[in-house]
Amino acid sequence: MTLLDRPDYMVGSDAIPVGGLVHPRAYGTFPRIVGRLRRRYGYPVEQVVQRMTQNPAHRFGLAGRGEIKEGYRADICVFDPDLIIDLSSFEDPMLHPVGIPYVIVNGELVVDESGCTGVLPGDGIQAV
């Protein structure tokens, strides 16, 4: 967690939630860091979110992503910083986190009142 002090640090996960044995981090990496670990180590929520969004978008050349700006794609996760936490484990790796009532992808609601809507508006990301 002390790496979050570096302004160039990024948070990511290489877990892919497909196939037979799903790793719990496929469902819990970001909620664990922005929830449990951020609270434990006292990092500002803004700093952690910036390391998860703006830094990776800039580093990998993801045009129109990583910030909330006019003309950018509306990818927004609304969460309660006091409640967000991962629940996934090796025993039940596909448990969804709590404390995330809304998620918007490309301007469309994909999580509404903590439930998946079934809408899949994602598209291929083009690096520039």
GROMACS elastic network, one bead per residue, 0.5 to 0.9 nm:
[ bonds ]
;  ai    aj funct       b0    kb
    1     4     6  0.56886   500
    1     5     6  0.81267   500
    1    33     6  0.86334   500
    1    37     6  0.76149   500
    1    38     6  0.82439   500
    1    41     6  0.75410   500
    1    43     6  0.89985   500
    2     5     6  0.57707   500
    2     6     6  0.80813   500
    2    41     6  0.86740   500
    3     6     6  0.56312   500
    3     7     6  0.89129   500
    3     9     6  0.65170   500
    3    10     6  0.88477   500
    4     7     6  0.73379   500
    4     8     6  0.85175   500
    4     9     6  0.59444   500
    4    10     6  0.77606   500
    4    11     6  0.85432   500
    4    43     6  0.82565   500
    4    47     6  0.78716   500
    4    48     6  0.71813   500
    4    51     6  0.73680   500
    5     8     6  0.87324   500
    5     9     6  0.76587   500
    5    43     6  0.88955   500
    5    47     6  0.86968   500
    6     9     6  0.53434   500
    6    10     6  0.89643   500
    7    10     6  0.86847   500
    7    47     6  0.89728   500
    7    51     6  0.79150   500
    7    55     6  0.85438   500
    8    51     6  0.77351   500
    8    55     6  0.67064   500
    8    59     6  0.89612   500
    9    51     6  0.61356   500
    9    52     6  0.88270   500
    9    55     6  0.72342   500
    9    56     6  0.87216   500
   10    48     6  0.89848   500
   10    50     6  0.84548   500
   10    52     6  0.58706   500
   10    53     6  0.81524   500
   10    54     6  0.87951   500
   10    55     6  0.59439   500
   10    56     6  0.60150   500
   10    59     6  0.89844   500
   11    29     6  0.89279   500
   11    30     6  0.79707   500
   11    33     6  0.85993   500
   11    48     6  0.83885   500
   11    51     6  0.59699   500
   11    52     6  0.50453   500
   11    53     6  0.83819   500
   11    55     6  0.86642   500
   11    56     6  0.77726   500
   12    29     6  0.77712   500
   12    30     6  0.78256   500
   12    52     6  0.69834   500
   12    56     6  0.82178   500
   13    16     6  0.84052   500
   13    25     6  0.73203   500
   13    26     6  0.74249   500
   13    29     6  0.65650   500
   13    30     6  0.82181   500
   14    25     6  0.86106   500
   14    26     6  0.79426   500
   15    18     6  0.89934   500
   15    22     6  0.79424   500
   15    23     6  0.64939   500
   15    24     6  0.82797   500
   15    25     6  0.62179   500
   15    27     6  0.85199   500
   15    29     6  0.87019   500
   16    19     6  0.84956   500
   16    22     6  0.74320   500
   16    23     6  0.78791   500
   16    25     6  0.88202   500
   16    26     6  0.58307   500
   17    21     6  0.85432   500
   17    22     6  0.55328   500
   17    23     6  0.72685   500
   17    24     6  0.87480   500
   17    25     6  0.88718   500
   17    26     6  0.54036   500
   17    27     6  0.75479   500
   17    94     6  0.82882   500
   18    21     6  0.78998   500
   18    22     6  0.65275   500
   19    22     6  0.67926   500
   21    93     6  0.86410   500
   22    25     6  0.84153   500
   22    26     6  0.69906   500
   22    27     6  0.89391   500
   22    90     6  0.84721   500
   22    93     6  0.62704   500
   22    94     6  0.73302   500
   23    26     6  0.56891   500
   23    27     6  0.79718   500
   23    88     6  0.87295   500
   23    89     6  0.81016   500
   23    90     6  0.68919   500
   23    93     6  0.60049   500
   23    94     6  0.82524   500
   24    27     6  0.57277   500
   24    28     6  0.61371   500
   24    29     6  0.79790   500
   24    87     6  0.85917   500
   24    88     6  0.50830   500
   24    89     6  0.52028   500
   24    90     6  0.58958   500
   24    91     6  0.87214   500
   24    92     6  0.75310   500
   24    94     6  0.65491   500
   24    95     6  0.81469   500
   25    30     6  0.82506   500
   25    32     6  0.86632   500
   25    86     6  0.87727   500
   25    88     6  0.73280   500
   25    89     6  0.82260   500
   25    93     6  0.76866   500
   26    29     6  0.65281   500
   26    88     6  0.86562   500
   26    93     6  0.78589   500
   26    94     6  0.78327   500
   27    30     6  0.81882   500
   27    31     6  0.83147   500
   27    86     6  0.74884   500
   27    87     6  0.83458   500
   27    88     6  0.64309   500
   27    93     6  0.70990   500
   27    94     6  0.60868   500
   27    95     6  0.68541   500
   27    96     6  0.61683   500
   27    97     6  0.72107   500
   28    31     6  0.54433   500
   28    32     6  0.57740   500
   28    33     6  0.85420   500
   28    85     6  0.79013   500
   28    87     6  0.69294   500
   28    88     6  0.60164   500
   28    89     6  0.86611   500
   28    93     6  0.85408   500
   28    94     6  0.87300   500
   28    95     6  0.83234   500
   28    96     6  0.74797   500
   28    97     6  0.65394   500
   29    32     6  0.53532   500
   29    33     6  0.64156   500
   29    34     6  0.87679   500
   29    86     6  0.75291   500
   30    33     6  0.52106   500
   30    34     6  0.59961   500
   30    35     6  0.80433   500
   30    52     6  0.80079   500
   30    85     6  0.88871   500
   30    86     6  0.81064   500
   31    34     6  0.52503   500
   31    35     6  0.54395   500
   31    36     6  0.76334   500
   31    84     6  0.60561   500
   31    85     6  0.51576   500
   31    86     6  0.52005   500
   31    87     6  0.89336   500
   31    97     6  0.65959   500
   31    98     6  0.82461   500
   31    99     6  0.86323   500
   31   100     6  0.87177   500
   32    35     6  0.51649   500
   32    36     6  0.52582   500
   32    37     6  0.62314   500
   32    38     6  0.81820   500
   32    84     6  0.78790   500
   32    85     6  0.55229   500
   32    86     6  0.51400   500
   32    87     6  0.85871   500
   32    97     6  0.86248   500
   33    36     6  0.60623   500
   33    38     6  0.57853   500
   33    39     6  0.86956   500
   33    48     6  0.79496   500
   33    85     6  0.84083   500
   33    86     6  0.88246   500
   34    37     6  0.65275   500
   34    38     6  0.52371   500
   34    39     6  0.77076   500
   34    43     6  0.89609   500
   34    45     6  0.69273   500
   34    48     6  0.63971   500
   34    49     6  0.73117   500
   34    81     6  0.74397   500
   34    84     6  0.73862   500
   34    85     6  0.78856   500
   35    38     6  0.55451   500
   35    39     6  0.60706   500
   35    40     6  0.85020   500
   35    45     6  0.88824   500
   35    80     6  0.89029   500
   35    81     6  0.64203   500
   35    82     6  0.72409   500
   35    83     6  0.71454   500
   35    84     6  0.50276   500
   35    85     6  0.50702   500
   35    86     6  0.77500   500
   35    99     6  0.89486   500
   36    39     6  0.54137   500
   36    40     6  0.60845   500
   36    41     6  0.87137   500
   36    84     6  0.77052   500
   36    85     6  0.60307   500
   36    86     6  0.80065   500
   37    41     6  0.60615   500
   37    42     6  0.81715   500
   37    43     6  0.85349   500
   38    41     6  0.54068   500
   38    42     6  0.56510   500
   38    43     6  0.52033   500
   38    44     6  0.74096   500
   38    45     6  0.72262   500
   38    48     6  0.74309   500
   39    42     6  0.50933   500
   39    43     6  0.68118   500
   39    44     6  0.86028   500
   39    45     6  0.87718   500
   39    81     6  0.85615   500
   39    82     6  0.80869   500
   40    43     6  0.82729   500
   42    45     6  0.88418   500
   43    46     6  0.84807   500
   43    47     6  0.70195   500
   43    48     6  0.69862   500
   44    47     6  0.54050   500
   44    48     6  0.66048   500
   44    49     6  0.88311   500
   45    48     6  0.52401   500
   45    49     6  0.61334   500
   45    50     6  0.85462   500
   45    81     6  0.72503   500
   46    49     6  0.52024   500
   46    50     6  0.60759   500
   46    51     6  0.86747   500
   47    50     6  0.51458   500
   47    51     6  0.63203   500
   47    52     6  0.87906   500
   48    51     6  0.51769   500
   48    52     6  0.64108   500
   48    53     6  0.88312   500
   49    52     6  0.50303   500
   49    53     6  0.61145   500
   49    54     6  0.80904   500
   50    53     6  0.52091   500
   50    54     6  0.52819   500
   50    55     6  0.65231   500
   50    56     6  0.89506   500
   50    66     6  0.81368   500
   50    67     6  0.85166   500
   51    54     6  0.64067   500
   51    55     6  0.54230   500
   51    56     6  0.72782   500
   52    55     6  0.66700   500
   52    56     6  0.65978   500
   52    57     6  0.87797   500
   52    66     6  0.83113   500
   53    56     6  0.57855   500
   53    57     6  0.62144   500
   53    58     6  0.86890   500
   53    65     6  0.78973   500
   53    67     6  0.70018   500
   54    57     6  0.52158   500
   54    58     6  0.60850   500
   54    59     6  0.84793   500
   54    65     6  0.75365   500
   54    67     6  0.58472   500
   55    58     6  0.52842   500
   55    59     6  0.59670   500
   55    60     6  0.85305   500
   55    66     6  0.73910   500
   56    59     6  0.50354   500
   56    60     6  0.59540   500
   56    61     6  0.81860   500
   56    62     6  0.80604   500
   56    66     6  0.73842   500
   57    60     6  0.54848   500
   57    61     6  0.58404   500
   57    63     6  0.72717   500
   57    64     6  0.84280   500
   57    65     6  0.59744   500
   57    66     6  0.50991   500
   57    67     6  0.84914   500
   58    61     6  0.51180   500
   58    62     6  0.63377   500
   58    63     6  0.78725   500
   58    65     6  0.83670   500
   58    66     6  0.74351   500
   59    62     6  0.79168   500
   60    63     6  0.89085   500
   60   127     6  0.65581   500
   60   128     6  0.80768   500
   61   126     6  0.82796   500
   61   128     6  0.50913   500
   62    65     6  0.58861   500
   62    66     6  0.77985   500
   62   125     6  0.70212   500
   62   126     6  0.64924   500
   62   128     6  0.64216   500
   63    66     6  0.84377   500
   63    72     6  0.80399   500
   63   125     6  0.86582   500
   63   126     6  0.75029   500
   63   127     6  0.66939   500
   63   128     6  0.64741   500
   64    67     6  0.77546   500
   64    69     6  0.83434   500
   64    71     6  0.70111   500
   64    73     6  0.58055   500
   65    68     6  0.78544   500
   65    69     6  0.87817   500
   65    72     6  0.58823   500
   65    73     6  0.59765   500
   65    74     6  0.80680   500
   65    75     6  0.76261   500
   66    72     6  0.84000   500
   66    73     6  0.87583   500
   66    75     6  0.82485   500
   67    72     6  0.73254   500
   67    73     6  0.87066   500
   67    74     6  0.88617   500
   67    75     6  0.87294   500
   68    71     6  0.88763   500
   68    72     6  0.66839   500
   68    73     6  0.80166   500
   68    74     6  0.71073   500
   68    75     6  0.81440   500
   68    76     6  0.81259   500
   69    72     6  0.54495   500
   69    73     6  0.82915   500
   69    74     6  0.85301   500
   70    73     6  0.84611   500
   71    74     6  0.86901   500
   72    75     6  0.86136   500
   73   105     6  0.78535   500
   73   106     6  0.52888   500
   73   107     6  0.69277   500
   74   104     6  0.67170   500
   74   105     6  0.60987   500
   74   108     6  0.80379   500
   75   103     6  0.75565   500
   75   104     6  0.53034   500
   75   106     6  0.54631   500
   75   107     6  0.65540   500
   75   108     6  0.85121   500
   76   102     6  0.81549   500
   76   103     6  0.56979   500
   76   105     6  0.65873   500
   76   106     6  0.85796   500
   76   107     6  0.82366   500
   77   100     6  0.72180   500
   77   101     6  0.84052   500
   77   102     6  0.61356   500
   77   104     6  0.63360   500
   77   105     6  0.85436   500
   77   111     6  0.89382   500
   78    99     6  0.86798   500
   78   100     6  0.59746   500
   78   101     6  0.64029   500
   78   102     6  0.51327   500
   78   103     6  0.60282   500
   78   104     6  0.83381   500
   79    82     6  0.87644   500
   79    83     6  0.79882   500
   79    84     6  0.64959   500
   79    98     6  0.87769   500
   79    99     6  0.55788   500
   79   101     6  0.63092   500
   79   102     6  0.71659   500
   79   103     6  0.85982   500
   80    83     6  0.53506   500
   80    84     6  0.57397   500
   80    98     6  0.89998   500
   80    99     6  0.53168   500
   80   100     6  0.65606   500
   80   101     6  0.81587   500
   81    84     6  0.57241   500
   81    85     6  0.89662   500
   81    99     6  0.76238   500
   82    85     6  0.87972   500
   82    99     6  0.79720   500
   83    98     6  0.69847   500
   83   100     6  0.84075   500
   84    97     6  0.70334   500
   84    98     6  0.54020   500
   84   100     6  0.64069   500
   85    97     6  0.56813   500
   85    98     6  0.56308   500
   85    99     6  0.66173   500
   85   100     6  0.88480   500
   86    89     6  0.87440   500
   86    95     6  0.80438   500
   86    96     6  0.70633   500
   86    98     6  0.66248   500
   86    99     6  0.89870   500
   87    92     6  0.85264   500
   87    93     6  0.82054   500
   87    94     6  0.86092   500
   87    95     6  0.58002   500
   87    96     6  0.64589   500
   87    97     6  0.53607   500
   87    98     6  0.74515   500
   88    91     6  0.80405   500
   88    92     6  0.58616   500
   88    94     6  0.59021   500
   88    96     6  0.67763   500
   88    97     6  0.72945   500
   89    92     6  0.50822   500
   89    94     6  0.78960   500
   89    95     6  0.77721   500
   90    93     6  0.52102   500
   90    94     6  0.89951   500
   92    95     6  0.62545   500
   93    96     6  0.87343   500
   97   100     6  0.71888   500
   98   101     6  0.79502   500
   98   114     6  0.75456   500
   99   114     6  0.77310   500
  100   103     6  0.74399   500
  100   111     6  0.81910   500
  100   113     6  0.81139   500
  100   114     6  0.59237   500
  101   111     6  0.66930   500
  101   112     6  0.60496   500
  101   115     6  0.74974   500
  102   109     6  0.72288   500
  102   110     6  0.74540   500
  102   112     6  0.50177   500
  102   113     6  0.60891   500
  102   114     6  0.62175   500
  102   115     6  0.82652   500
  103   108     6  0.83454   500
  103   109     6  0.59900   500
  103   110     6  0.55996   500
  103   112     6  0.70769   500
  103   114     6  0.86133   500
  103   116     6  0.89354   500
  104   107     6  0.56276   500
  104   108     6  0.51806   500
  104   110     6  0.56712   500
  104   111     6  0.70603   500
  104   112     6  0.89186   500
  105   108     6  0.53146   500
  105   109     6  0.65395   500
  105   110     6  0.66129   500
  105   120     6  0.81413   500
  105   121     6  0.62909   500
  105   122     6  0.63771   500
  106   109     6  0.85786   500
  106   121     6  0.63016   500
  106   122     6  0.66032   500
  106   123     6  0.85352   500
  107   121     6  0.83302   500
  108   119     6  0.76591   500
  108   120     6  0.85116   500
  108   121     6  0.66908   500
  109   112     6  0.65445   500
  109   116     6  0.88282   500
  109   117     6  0.72236   500
  109   119     6  0.72757   500
  109   121     6  0.88056   500
  110   115     6  0.82603   500
  110   116     6  0.57792   500
  110   117     6  0.51281   500
  110   118     6  0.66039   500
  110   119     6  0.54501   500
  110   120     6  0.69146   500
  110   121     6  0.80275   500
  111   114     6  0.57760   500
  111   115     6  0.52338   500
  111   117     6  0.56260   500
  111   118     6  0.83382   500
  111   119     6  0.86412   500
  112   115     6  0.52993   500
  112   116     6  0.63879   500
  112   117     6  0.64525   500
  113   116     6  0.84784   500
  116   119     6  0.78670   500
  117   120     6  0.85686   500
  120   123     6  0.86844   500
  122   125     6  0.87071   500
